[in-house]
Amino acid sequence: MYIIVNHWPSRSGGELRSRPYRLKAAELNRRIIDSLRYLDPSAKIVSMGDFNDDPISPSFKKILKVKGKEKQLDSLGLFGPMENLFKKGIGSLAYRDQWNLFDQIYMTANFIENPEGYRFWKADVFNLPYLMDPKGTYKGYPLRTYAGGSYIGGYSDHFPVFVHLIREVK
């Protein structure tokens, strides 16, 4: 199993202005995945991190060609279980009352179709109440460590995301 950890360029300066940098990061991710598959055609690959793009952004749909539904996959496809969560309105961070799912995990199709070893079961956002701002303008948002230069004592401005990978025990 190979795991790629990412932190793609931010949307500083605006989404459209900064998009080319994330598209380049997606191209690099694609090259890394293709290289790993060349060396090991049966490689199980997980890519995860703060992509600063949603599951439906061009970096995921046009460059990586990540599919949000298992039935859309072919053997060389990439599966993005976060897309379904995003379409339900679930996010890992909020900005101006708009939820985004920039924190994602996607994987090669052999986590779905290959019953040997680990396989994908489900994905989620870890957004328990203790991680949320309990009051004020940002009630329900991730409880930040710092805001406006002041220590708040929270955890992060993003909620963590996770997937369950399961395997049969014999």
C-alpha positions in Angstrom: 0.0 0.0 0.0 1.3 3.4 -0.9 0.1 6.6 0.8 0.5 10.1 -0.8 0.1 13.0 1.6 -0.8 16.4 0.1 -1.1 20.0 1.0 -2.0 21.8 -2.3 -1.7 25.5 -2.9 -4.3 27.7 -1.1 -7.0 29.8 -2.7 -5.3 33.0 -1.6 -6.0 35.7 -4.2 -9.2 33.9 -5.3 -10.2 30.5 -6.5 -9.8 31.2 -10.2 -6.5 33.0 -9.9 -5.0 30.2 -7.8 -6.5 27.3 -9.7 -3.6 26.8 -12.1 -1.4 25.9 -9.1 -3.8 23.2 -7.9 -4.1 21.9 -11.4 -0.3 21.5 -11.5 -0.4 19.7 -8.1 -3.1 17.4 -9.5 -0.9 16.6 -12.5 2.0 15.8 -10.2 -0.3 13.5 -8.2 -1.3 11.8 -11.4 2.3 11.3 -12.4 3.2 9.8 -9.0 0.3 7.4 -9.2 1.1 6.4 -12.8 4.8 5.8 -11.8 3.8 3.7 -8.8 1.5 1.6 -11.1 4.3 1.2 -13.6 6.6 -0.2 -10.9 3.8 -2.3 -9.3 0.6 -2.8 -11.4 -1.2 -4.2 -8.4 -0.3 -1.2 -6.2 -3.0 0.0 -3.8 -2.6 3.7 -3.6 -4.3 6.2 -1.2 -3.9 10.0 -1.7 -5.0 12.2 1.1 -4.7 15.7 2.5 -5.8 19.3 2.3 -6.3 19.8 -1.4 -7.8 23.2 -1.2 -10.3 22.0 -3.8 -13.7 20.2 -3.5 -14.4 16.8 -4.9 -16.1 18.3 -7.9 -13.3 20.8 -8.7 -11.5 20.6 -12.1 -8.3 19.2 -10.4 -10.3 16.1 -9.4 -12.7 15.8 -12.3 -10.6 16.8 -15.3 -7.0 16.1 -14.3 -7.3 13.1 -11.9 -10.6 11.9 -13.3 -11.7 10.8 -9.8 -15.1 9.0 -9.8 -17.5 9.5 -6.9 -19.5 6.3 -7.6 -18.1 2.8 -7.4 -20.1 1.6 -10.4 -18.3 4.3 -12.6 -14.9 2.8 -12.0 -12.8 0.8 -14.4 -9.7 -1.1 -13.2 -7.4 1.9 -13.6 -9.8 4.4 -12.1 -9.6 6.5 -9.0 -12.4 6.5 -6.5 -13.3 9.5 -4.4 -15.7 8.6 -1.6 -15.7 12.2 -0.4 -17.8 13.3 -3.4 -21.0 11.7 -2.0 -20.4 13.5 1.4 -19.9 16.8 -0.4 -23.1 16.4 -2.4 -24.9 15.9 0.9 -23.6 19.3 2.1 -21.0 17.8 4.5 -17.8 19.8 4.7 -14.5 19.9 6.5 -14.3 23.7 6.7 -16.5 26.7 6.3 -15.8 30.0 4.7 -18.5 32.8 4.6 -21.2 30.3 5.6 -20.2 28.0 2.7 -19.0 24.5 3.5 -16.2 23.0 1.5 -14.6 19.6 1.5 -11.0 20.5 0.9 -9.8 17.7 3.1 -10.1 14.5 1.1 -9.0 10.9 0.6 -9.2 9.2 -2.7 -7.8 5.8 -3.8 -7.2 3.4 -6.6 -10.1 1.2 -7.8 -8.5 -2.0 -6.5 -9.6 -1.0 -3.0 -13.1 -1.5 -4.3 -13.0 -4.4 -6.7 -10.2 -6.5 -5.3 -11.4 -8.5 -2.2 -7.8 -9.5 -1.3 -6.2 -7.5 1.5 -7.6 -4.1 2.6 -10.7 -2.8 0.9 -12.7 0.4 1.2 -15.8 0.4 3.5 -16.8 4.0 4.1 -15.6 7.6 4.5 -16.6 10.4 6.8 -15.8 13.8 8.3 -14.8 13.7 12.0 -17.0 16.6 13.3 -17.9 15.8 16.8 -19.3 18.6 19.0 -16.0 19.2 21.0 -14.3 20.1 17.7 -16.9 22.8 16.9 -17.2 26.4 17.9 -20.0 26.4 20.5 -21.2 29.9 20.1 -21.2 33.2 18.3 -20.9 34.0 14.6 -18.9 30.8 13.9 -21.1 28.4 15.9 -20.8 25.0 14.3 -17.6 25.8 12.4 -14.4 24.0 13.3 -13.0 25.4 16.6 -9.8 27.1 15.7 -6.6 27.2 17.8 -6.1 30.9 16.9 -8.4 33.6 15.5 -7.5 37.2 14.8 -4.2 36.7 16.6 -5.8 35.5 19.8 -5.5 32.0 21.3 -8.9 30.3 21.4 -7.7 26.8 22.4 -9.4 24.9 19.7 -7.9 22.3 17.3 -8.0 23.5 13.7 -9.9 25.4 11.1 -10.6 22.1 9.4 -12.3 19.0 10.6 -10.4 15.7 10.1 -11.6 13.2 7.4 -11.1 9.5 7.5 -11.9 6.3 5.6 -12.4 2.8 7.0 -10.3 0.2 5.2 -11.2 -3.3 6.3 -9.9 -6.8 5.6 -11.1 -10.3 6.3 -9.4 -11.9 9.2 -8.8 -15.6 8.6 
